[in-house]
């Protein structure tokens, strides 16, 4: 038997209700920990993670010229000049044919 509980959000510090039905849901799913965030902060955290969160920085991109078609492109590494660099359109068919 579950009873409603008042918990404190670790992000915003606000109190929120952990209802008996939510506790039952958690138990059915096998979750052993109570939520640490209020519903609003949980939703914000999920949205942040979907949009490339986790504290990741934007990947640095470098200009290059495709060795196949000659088109200017951007790649996620500094081209050294000793190996060919391909644009997305030319690279994808190459990588699939190597399987």
Helices and strands as residue ranges (DSSP letters): E 5-8, E 15-18, H 20-29, H 39-50, E 62-65, E 72-75, H 88-97
